[in-house]
Amino acid sequence: MPQPPHITILGAGVCGLYAALTALRKGAQVTVIEKDSLPGGLAAGFKRGENHFDQGVHMLHAFDEEIYEDIAQLMADERIPVALDARIQWNGSSYRYPLKGLDILAGMNPLQLFHCTLGLFLAGVDDLLNKTRAAAITSEDALIATYGTPLYEFFFEEFTHRYWNIHPSRLSAEFVRRKMPRLKILDLVRKLIPSVLKISADKYVVENALSEETLHYSATGSETLPRVLAREIERLGGKIIYGATIPSIGKNEIKLDGQTLPLQKTISTIPLPLLIRLHEDPPDDIKRAAQSLHYKPIATFGLLVRKSRCLEGLYTYYRDRIFHRIGEPKNAGLKVTPADHTVLIVEMTCDIGDPKWNDSPAIRHQITADLAAEGICEPGEIIQWNHFTNPHGYPIYKLDFETHLGKIRGWLDAQPNLISTGRQGAFTYPAMHNAMRMGHAAAIRLLT
């Protein structure tokens, strides 16, 4: 009787874990290799003292019904449904997120309002007549073609530059399509310029989330989902190796912490440049292409606050503070000890080795000052600080990244029994359900 195929999976984020689960259900043997001591990747949660802290806002959508039903069954009574309530602080007021165009224009003086409205209208007409947005090369081109120059300069330019530390003129137009929040422009056009009602909604509105939606969380935070996936993998006979260091990957074997493991089929979810660096024989042009792909690191501060509640919703975006987003997971059902305290997840992009990455006293001071200025909490109410970093937070879509990524994909496609997928491995921006679907698809592809 033939032996069942063996799949080695690099990385125990939600993509790798769901790939493992899919392969096990199809009768394969599975070994998952993970560098950290816990499963989850960016979705991992950490317990510090009596409380759990996430590395950001990680909640499950129900858009993929098959994935959702599977995860809901695995989470069982640990799953907590919660209504989406995302907000953004803009111009001294709090608005629902994603922003509508009218929310941005609400605080403008009459001259700014006129210029931005006219620029928006002209951009829409130009898009209909000349298709300039399809020809955009940079993010700056795409944003101007979509929203007009005045609104780009008023809203998008400075925020994008500050968040990524890269000017939009140096980012690919694909970044706008994949990552930038989209304004509900058609709502604005309908209200301000009723004569332009025939403009297709699909051309101007790309929804990243529904305005009314149920998310799924747990009393111990984002750690629950990868934990129950890992538990099911081990129950079905799969093996997860934590704290692993991979010196090199060959065509038929992998060297792991002084031992050599045979390779039959491999799914990699580790950062794409790392996979190329570990592989024993990529051509020089593939190595150069991998060196041209970059990720934006993130720093997250998990705070325990002596206050029962700090925010109105689940999480809030900020345009002009040191932090970019703050989540309050207690509002989604996180259990916090003591019960009259709360947890804040303070997120920001950074660079490796900078003060945010190193958790400098100056950064804590600035966070504290900005929290107080926003009326979130006072300095004396913060009773515990936790600091988490990840060097591969977000893929950076610099100009010409598609060329480098295309070369690498072409080379990988020629490698038998090797697939690189997921957020890090495919150099993309999937939500958790999309990442799990990518893992599922990779496992099915290797086994058919």
C-alpha positions in Angstrom: 0.0 0.0 0.0 1.6 3.4 -1.0 2.6 5.8 1.7 0.4 9.0 1.9 2.2 12.1 0.6 4.0 14.3 3.1 3.7 18.1 3.0 6.1 20.4 4.8 4.6 23.8 5.7 6.9 26.7 6.5 5.2 29.1 8.9 2.3 28.6 11.3 0.3 31.7 10.5 -3.3 31.3 9.7 -2.5 30.5 6.1 0.0 27.8 6.9 -2.2 26.3 9.6 -5.2 26.1 7.3 -3.1 24.6 4.6 -2.0 21.9 7.1 -5.6 21.2 8.2 -6.7 20.9 4.5 -3.9 18.5 3.7 -4.5 16.3 6.7 -8.2 16.1 5.9 -7.2 14.9 2.4 -5.1 12.1 3.9 -1.6 13.6 3.7 1.0 13.6 6.4 1.9 17.1 7.6 4.8 18.8 9.4 4.5 22.5 10.1 7.8 24.4 10.9 7.4 27.7 12.9 10.2 30.0 14.1 8.2 31.4 17.0 7.0 29.6 20.2 3.3 30.1 19.4 1.1 29.7 16.3 -0.5 32.6 14.5 2.1 34.7 12.9 0.8 38.3 12.8 -2.5 37.0 14.2 -0.8 35.5 17.3 -1.8 36.9 20.7 0.4 37.0 23.8 -0.5 36.6 27.5 1.2 39.0 29.8 0.3 38.6 33.4 -3.4 37.9 33.6 -4.3 39.5 30.2 -4.1 38.8 26.5 -2.7 41.3 24.0 -3.0 41.1 20.2 -0.5 42.4 17.7 -3.2 44.5 16.0 -6.8 44.2 15.0 -7.3 40.6 14.0 -11.0 39.5 13.8 -12.6 37.0 11.5 -15.0 38.1 8.7 -17.8 35.8 7.5 -17.4 36.7 3.8 -16.1 33.2 3.0 -18.9 31.0 4.2 -17.1 27.7 4.0 -14.0 29.0 5.9 -16.3 30.8 8.5 -18.4 27.7 9.2 -15.3 25.6 9.7 -13.6 28.1 12.1 -16.9 28.7 13.9 -17.1 24.9 14.6 -13.5 24.7 15.8 -13.9 27.8 18.1 -17.2 26.5 19.4 -18.4 28.5 22.4 -15.2 30.5 22.5 -16.4 32.5 19.4 -18.0 35.9 20.1 -19.9 37.7 17.4 -19.5 41.5 17.5 -20.9 44.2 15.3 -18.3 46.1 13.2 -17.7 49.6 14.7 -14.6 51.1 13.1 -14.0 54.8 13.3 -11.5 57.5 12.2 -10.6 60.8 13.9 -10.8 63.5 11.3 -10.8 67.2 11.7 -11.6 67.1 15.4 -14.5 64.7 15.0 -15.1 61.0 15.0 -16.6 59.4 11.9 -17.5 55.8 10.9 -14.8 54.1 8.9 -14.4 53.7 5.9 -14.9 57.4 5.4 -17.6 58.8 3.1 -16.5 61.7 0.9 -18.8 64.1 2.7 -17.0 63.4 6.0 -13.7 64.6 4.5 -15.3 67.7 3.1 -17.3 68.6 6.2 -14.4 70.6 7.9 -13.2 72.4 4.8 -13.5 76.2 4.4 -15.7 77.2 1.4 -12.7 77.8 -1.0 -11.2 74.4 -0.1 -14.6 72.8 -0.5 -15.1 74.3 -4.0 -11.6 73.3 -5.2 -11.9 69.7 -3.9 -15.4 69.2 -5.2 -14.5 70.6 -8.6 -11.3 68.5 -8.8 -13.3 65.4 -7.8 -15.9 66.1 -10.5 -13.2 66.7 -13.2 -11.4 63.6 -12.2 -14.6 61.6 -12.7 -15.2 63.1 -16.1 -11.6 62.6 -17.1 -11.8 59.0 -16.0 -14.9 58.4 -18.0 -13.5 60.0 -21.2 -9.7 59.2 -21.0 -9.4 56.1 -18.7 -6.4 57.8 -17.1 -6.7 55.8 -13.9 -6.1 52.5 -15.7 -2.8 54.0 -17.1 -1.6 55.3 -13.7 1.9 54.1 -12.8 2.4 55.6 -9.3 0.1 55.8 -6.3 0.1 59.6 -6.8 -1.1 59.2 -10.4 -3.8 56.8 -9.3 -5.1 59.0 -6.4 -5.1 62.2 -8.5 -6.9 60.4 -11.3 -9.5 59.1 -8.9 -10.1 62.0 -6.5 -8.5 65.0 -8.2 -5.4 67.0 -7.3 -7.0 69.2 -4.6 -8.4 66.3 -2.6 -5.2 64.3 -3.1 -3.1 67.2 -1.7 -5.6 67.9 1.1 -6.2 64.4 2.4 -4.0 61.6 0.9 -0.5 62.9 0.3 0.7 63.8 3.7 -1.0 60.8 5.5 0.4 58.2 3.0 3.9 59.7 3.2 3.9 59.8 7.1 2.4 56.3 7.4 4.8 54.5 5.0 7.7 57.0 5.1 7.5 56.8 1.3 6.0 59.5 -0.9 3.0 58.3 -3.0 5.1 59.2 -6.1 7.4 56.3 -5.2 4.7 53.7 -4.6 3.1 51.7 -7.4 -0.5 52.4 -8.4 -1.3 48.8 -7.4 -0.9 50.0 -3.8 -4.0 52.2 -4.2 -6.0 49.3 -5.5 -4.8 46.8 -2.9 -4.3 48.8 0.3 -5.6 52.4 0.3 -9.0 53.0 1.9 -11.6 54.0 -0.7 -14.0 56.8 -0.2 -17.6 56.3 -1.1 -17.3 58.8 -3.9 -20.6 58.0 -5.6 -22.4 59.0 -2.4 -20.7 62.4 -2.6 -21.4 62.8 -6.3 -25.1 61.9 -5.8 -25.4 64.5 -3.1 -23.4 67.3 -4.6 -23.8 66.8 -8.4 -27.1 65.0 -9.0 -26.7 65.3 -12.8 -23.8 62.7 -12.8 -25.9 59.8 -11.5 -25.0 57.5 -14.4 -21.4 57.0 -13.3 -20.9 53.3 -12.5 -20.6 52.6 -8.8 -18.0 49.9 -9.6 -15.7 52.5 -11.1 -15.6 54.6 -7.9 -16.4 52.4 -5.0 -14.2 49.5 -4.0 -15.5 48.2 -0.7 -12.9 46.9 1.8 -15.6 46.1 4.3 -19.3 46.4 4.7 -20.9 49.3 6.5 -22.8 46.8 8.6 -21.0 43.6 9.3 -20.5 41.0 12.1 -17.0 40.1 13.1 -15.9 37.2 15.2 -13.6 37.3 18.2 -13.0 35.6 21.6 -12.6 36.4 25.3 -8.8 35.6 25.0 -8.3 37.7 21.8 -6.8 36.8 18.4 -4.8 33.9 19.9 -7.9 31.7 19.9 -8.2 31.1 16.2 -4.6 29.9 15.5 -4.7 27.9 18.8 -7.8 25.9 17.8 -6.4 25.4 14.3 -3.1 24.1 15.8 -5.1 21.8 18.2 -7.1 20.3 15.4 -3.9 19.8 13.3 -2.3 17.8 16.2 -5.5 15.9 16.9 -5.5 14.7 13.2 -1.9 13.5 13.5 -0.1 16.6 12.1 3.2 17.7 13.7 4.1 21.4 14.5 7.7 22.2 15.3 8.0 25.5 17.2 11.1 27.6 17.8 12.7 26.2 14.6 15.6 27.7 12.7 16.0 26.7 9.0 19.6 27.1 7.7 18.8 26.0 4.2 16.2 24.5 1.9 17.1 22.1 -1.0 15.1 20.5 -3.7 14.8 17.2 -1.7 15.6 18.1 1.9 15.5 20.8 4.5 18.2 21.4 7.1 16.6 22.2 10.5 18.5 22.9 13.7 21.3 20.4 12.9 19.1 17.7 11.4 18.1 17.0 7.8 14.4 16.3 6.9 13.3 14.9 3.5 11.1 17.1 1.4 8.3 15.8 -0.8 6.0 18.7 -1.2 6.4 22.2 0.4 4.1 25.1 1.1 6.0 28.2 2.2 4.2 31.1 4.0 7.4 32.8 5.2 8.4 36.1 3.7 9.3 35.7 0.0 12.8 37.2 0.2 13.6 34.9 3.1 12.5 31.8 1.1 14.7 32.8 -1.8 17.6 33.4 0.6 17.3 30.0 2.3 16.9 28.1 -1.0 20.1 26.5 -2.1 20.1 27.2 -5.8 18.1 30.2 -7.0 19.7 32.1 -10.0 21.4 35.4 -9.4 18.6 37.4 -11.1 16.1 35.8 -8.7 18.3 36.7 -5.7 18.4 40.3 -7.0 14.7 40.4 -7.5 14.1 39.1 -3.9 16.4 41.8 -2.5 14.2 44.4 -4.3 11.1 43.4 -2.3 10.6 45.1 1.0 8.2 45.0 4.0 7.2 47.7 6.4 7.9 46.8 10.0 5.3 47.4 12.7 5.5 48.2 16.4 2.6 47.5 18.6 2.1 48.6 22.2 -0.3 46.7 24.4 -1.4 48.8 27.3 -3.3 47.9 30.4 -5.3 50.9 31.5 -7.0 51.7 34.8 -10.3 52.7 33.1 -13.4 50.7 32.3 -13.6 52.0 28.7 -11.6 54.3 26.5 -13.0 54.2 22.9 -16.5 54.3 21.4 -16.0 51.5 19.0 -13.8 48.5 18.3 -10.9 50.4 16.8 -10.1 54.0 15.6 -7.7 55.3 13.0 -5.8 58.6 13.6 -4.3 60.8 10.9 -2.0 63.1 12.9 -0.8 61.2 15.9 2.2 59.0 16.5 0.0 56.0 16.4 -2.1 55.1 13.3 -4.7 52.8 14.9 -5.9 52.0 18.4 -8.0 49.0 19.2 -9.9 48.3 22.4 -10.6 44.6 22.3 -12.6 44.6 25.5 -15.3 46.2 23.4 -15.3 43.0 21.3 -15.5 40.7 24.3 -11.9 40.4 25.5 -11.8 39.4 29.2 -9.7 42.0 31.1 -8.4 41.6 34.7 -9.2 43.6 36.8 -12.7 43.9 35.3 -12.8 47.7 35.7 -9.6 48.0 33.6 -9.3 47.8 29.8 -6.6 47.0 27.2 -5.5 49.2 24.3 -3.7 47.9 21.3 -1.7 50.9 19.9 -0.3 50.3 16.4 2.3 52.1 14.3 4.6 51.5 11.4 8.3 51.8 12.0 11.7 50.9 10.7 14.0 48.3 12.2 16.2 49.9 14.9 14.3 53.2 15.1 12.8 54.5 18.4 9.4 52.9 17.8 11.1 49.5 17.1 13.3 49.9 20.2 10.6 51.1 22.5 12.4 54.2 23.5 11.3 56.4 26.5 10.7 59.3 24.1 8.2 57.1 22.1 6.3 56.1 25.2 6.2 59.8 26.2 4.7 60.7 22.8 2.2 57.9 22.9 1.1 59.0 26.4 0.8 62.7 25.4 -1.2 61.8 22.2 -3.5 59.5 24.2 -4.2 62.3 26.7 -4.7 64.9 23.9 -7.3 62.6 22.3 -9.1 62.2 25.6 -8.5 58.4 25.6 -6.6 58.1 28.9 -4.4 60.0 31.2 -0.7 59.1 31.9 -1.4 57.9 35.4 -4.0 55.5 34.1 -1.5 53.4 32.1 -0.3 50.7 34.5 1.3 48.2 32.1 3.2 48.5 28.9 3.9 45.6 26.5 5.9 46.0 23.2 5.7 43.8 20.2 7.4 44.1 16.8 7.3 42.4 13.5 9.8 43.1 10.7 7.4 41.9 7.9 4.2 43.8 8.8 3.2 45.0 5.3 4.5 44.4 1.8 5.7 47.7 0.3 4.5 48.2 -3.3 7.4 50.3 -4.5 7.6 51.3 -8.2 8.5 48.3 -10.3 7.8 45.8 -7.6 5.6 43.9 -10.1 8.6 43.2 -12.3 10.6 41.7 -9.4 7.7 39.8 -8.0 6.8 38.4 -11.5 10.4 37.1 -11.9 10.2 35.3 -8.6 6.8 33.8 -9.3 8.0 32.5 -12.6 10.9 30.8 -11.0 8.8 29.3 -8.2 6.3 28.0 -10.7 9.1 26.0 -12.3 10.0 24.4 -9.0 8.3 21.0 -8.6 6.2 20.6 -5.4 6.9 24.1 -4.0 4.3 26.8 -3.5 4.8 30.2 -1.8 1.5 31.7 -0.6 -0.2 33.8 2.1 0.4 37.4 3.1 4.2 37.1 3.4 4.7 34.4 0.9 2.6 35.9 -1.9 3.5 39.5 -1.1 -0.1 40.6 -0.7 -2.7 41.9 1.7 -5.3 39.2 2.5 -7.7 39.4 5.4 -7.6 36.3 7.6 -10.3 34.4 5.7 -8.5 35.2 2.4 -5.2 34.0 3.8 -6.8 30.7 5.0 -8.4 30.3 1.5 -5.0 30.7 0.0 -3.6 28.0 2.2 -6.5 25.7 1.4 -5.9 26.3 -2.4 -2.2 25.6 -2.1 -2.8 22.3 -0.3 -5.3 21.1 -2.8 -3.0 22.1 -5.7 -0.1 20.0 -4.3 -2.3 17.0 -3.7 -4.0 16.9 -7.1 
